[in-house]
Amino acid sequence: MELFQLSRANDVRDAVIAGAASQTAQQGAQVRFLAGGTTLLDLMKLDVEKPARVIDISHLPLDRVETTDEGGVKIGALVRNTDLAMHPLIHEPYAVLSQALLAGASVQLRNMATTGGNLLQRTRCVYFRDTAMPCNKREPGSGCAAMGGFNRMLAILGTSDKCIATNPSDMNVALAALGATIHIQGTKGARSVPIDDFYLLPGDTPERETVLEPGDLVTHVTLPPIPGSRSLYLKLRDRASYEFALASAAVAVNVADGRITRARVALGGVGTKPWHAHEAEAELAGAVPDEASFARAADAALAGAKPQSQNGFKVELSRRCLIHALIQVTQSV
Ligand SMILES: Cc1cc2nc3c(=O)[nH]c(=O)nc-3n(C[C@H](O)[C@H](O)[C@H](O)COP(=O)(O)OP(=O)(O)OC[C@H]3O[C@@H](n4cnc5c(N)ncnc54)[C@H](O)[C@@H]3O)c2cc1C
């Protein structure tokens, strides 16, 4: 692990100023905020992340879950994953989010991990985490060892010829389905970004994963109200717990008079970013909730899939995962 400077932010303003100042003071120096530390410290030990300065934000007052004036929910960036999953404003009203959180990592990790840190966790691509191997995300221009290498776990949607790494988060998939908004504080003020625009596709610059600028702090996430909808998260993986998704589906569906009036759908484990499946939502709107419409929606969601040498199975796995999630969520409507 490389030497780094550690400081503690007293408040949000302090964190943002410290973050931005570190970037200006040392050309190319990286600053990282420390929340739960469950991703950052691992990557620092592996020499994948080498920030010159780490700013501890873990005690900032961003740990509340509350209702918004619009009837939705505001989630502080430092709300722990366990607390969020079990919170009465989330556990049943946004079951898909609660289930996604509880499907991730282990109890101990969820007790430490925060909403902001989960949003910004890095890919689990083995080549990204191994500094002996080329990786365009870690070292731009060095190449991508995953193409033609060990890519069984990697993405089939949103890939480029520079990167096929998957966004590993379960929480983010639920947030994408729910149409969450990410609220950011930077040196130029506060701004809000819909989750669909928050994550960037790898394209030619896979090292840039989000729209965050140096020093930007995520302060909170808001969810819109989803009245009358039933929601669910289904995660398929190599073992039943403590494992990242091979494929997952987050769905929230409203049904009235035997028709789907609104469907929210996102896929996990298959995209270079949490994959909001707009095409599937369009197929489902107004459809009869039966297996035939679910299959059409799943086909639409996976139509653009580009499998690699070892992950062709993910197309069918993801398709079946979505169909099964839709069957389950509409079963007792
Ligand atoms: C063994 C293991 C298994 C796991 N399995 C799963 C799984 O199955 N599913 C899953 O979804 N996740 C899984 N995870 C990942 C886990 O969910 C993340 O490590 C965790 O959510 C990160 O949160 P944190 O608060 O610890 O982030 P940190 O490690 O503190 O930070 C992560 C990154 O986010 C940045 N950051 C943190 N907060 C902010 C903020 N407010 N504003 C701006 N930047 C910020 C940090 O600078 C850093 O770059 C696993 C992790 C491990 C170690």
The ligand as a MOL file (V3000), in Angstrom:
LIG
                    3D

  0  0  0     0  0            999 V3000
M  V30 BEGIN CTAB
M  V30 COUNTS 53 58 0 0 0
M  V30 BEGIN ATOM
M  V30 1 C -16.1920 -9.8790 -0.0860 0
M  V30 2 C -17.1660 -8.8750 -0.6140 0
M  V30 3 C -18.3580 -9.3030 -1.1870 0
M  V30 4 C -19.2680 -8.3760 -1.6860 0
M  V30 5 N -20.4210 -8.8190 -2.2680 0
M  V30 6 C -21.2920 -7.9050 -2.7860 0
M  V30 7 C -22.4980 -8.3230 -3.4230 0
M  V30 8 O -22.8070 -9.5130 -3.5370 0
M  V30 9 N -23.3060 -7.3610 -3.9330 0
M  V30 10 C -23.0020 -6.0340 -3.8370 0
M  V30 11 O -23.7850 -5.2100 -4.3040 0
M  V30 12 N -21.8760 -5.6200 -3.2430 0
M  V30 13 C -21.0270 -6.5080 -2.7190 0
M  V30 14 N -19.8720 -6.0850 -2.1320 0
M  V30 15 C -19.5240 -4.6630 -2.2150 0
M  V30 16 C -20.0440 -3.8580 -1.0720 0
M  V30 17 O -21.4360 -3.6780 -1.2380 0
M  V30 18 C -19.3210 -2.5180 -1.1660 0
M  V30 19 O -17.9770 -2.7550 -0.7730 0
M  V30 20 C -19.9240 -1.4550 -0.2810 0
M  V30 21 O -21.2470 -1.1720 -0.6510 0
M  V30 22 C -19.1200 -0.1620 -0.4070 0
M  V30 23 O -19.5890 0.7550 0.5690 0
M  V30 24 P -18.5770 1.4700 1.5610 0
M  V30 25 O -19.3650 2.4650 2.3300 0
M  V30 26 O -17.7910 0.4940 2.3410 0
M  V30 27 O -17.6440 2.2270 0.4940 0
M  V30 28 P -16.1400 2.7020 0.6050 0
M  V30 29 O -15.2160 1.5480 0.4470 0
M  V30 30 O -15.9310 3.5780 1.7980 0
M  V30 31 O -16.0740 3.6260 -0.6860 0
M  V30 32 C -16.2000 3.0840 -1.9790 0
M  V30 33 C -15.9550 4.2020 -3.0040 0
M  V30 34 O -16.9950 5.1630 -2.9390 0
M  V30 35 C -16.4800 6.4580 -2.6670 0
M  V30 36 N -17.4640 7.1110 -1.8060 0
M  V30 37 C -18.0330 6.5980 -0.6860 0
M  V30 38 N -18.9800 7.4250 -0.2230 0
M  V30 39 C -19.0040 8.4910 -1.0760 0
M  V30 40 C -19.7830 9.6790 -1.1240 0
M  V30 41 N -20.7440 9.9390 -0.2370 0
M  V30 42 N -19.5460 10.5520 -2.1310 0
M  V30 43 C -18.5870 10.3040 -3.0520 0
M  V30 44 N -17.8120 9.1950 -3.0450 0
M  V30 45 C -18.0380 8.3030 -2.0610 0
M  V30 46 C -15.1360 6.2190 -1.9990 0
M  V30 47 O -14.2620 7.3110 -2.1740 0
M  V30 48 C -14.6700 4.9830 -2.7390 0
M  V30 49 O -14.0950 5.3370 -3.9700 0
M  V30 50 C -18.9740 -6.9890 -1.5960 0
M  V30 51 C -17.7880 -6.5510 -1.0040 0
M  V30 52 C -16.8770 -7.4830 -0.5180 0
M  V30 53 C -15.6230 -6.9720 0.1250 0
M  V30 END ATOM
M  V30 BEGIN BOND
M  V30 1 1 1 2
M  V30 2 1 2 3
M  V30 3 2 2 52
M  V30 4 2 3 4
M  V30 5 1 4 5
M  V30 6 1 4 50
M  V30 7 2 5 6
M  V30 8 1 6 7
M  V30 9 1 6 13
M  V30 10 2 7 8
M  V30 11 1 7 9
M  V30 12 1 9 10
M  V30 13 2 10 11
M  V30 14 1 10 12
M  V30 15 2 12 13
M  V30 16 1 13 14
M  V30 17 1 14 15
M  V30 18 1 14 50
M  V30 19 1 15 16
M  V30 20 1 16 17
M  V30 21 1 16 18
M  V30 22 1 18 19
M  V30 23 1 18 20
M  V30 24 1 20 21
M  V30 25 1 20 22
M  V30 26 1 22 23
M  V30 27 1 23 24
M  V30 28 2 24 25
M  V30 29 1 24 26
M  V30 30 1 24 27
M  V30 31 1 27 28
M  V30 32 2 28 29
M  V30 33 1 28 30
M  V30 34 1 28 31
M  V30 35 1 31 32
M  V30 36 1 32 33
M  V30 37 1 33 34
M  V30 38 1 33 48
M  V30 39 1 34 35
M  V30 40 1 35 36
M  V30 41 1 35 46
M  V30 42 1 36 37
M  V30 43 1 36 45
M  V30 44 2 37 38
M  V30 45 1 38 39
M  V30 46 1 39 40
M  V30 47 2 39 45
M  V30 48 1 40 41
M  V30 49 2 40 42
M  V30 50 1 42 43
M  V30 51 2 43 44
M  V30 52 1 44 45
M  V30 53 1 46 47
M  V30 54 1 46 48
M  V30 55 1 48 49
M  V30 56 2 50 51
M  V30 57 1 51 52
M  V30 58 1 52 53
M  V30 END BOND
M  V30 END CTAB
M  END
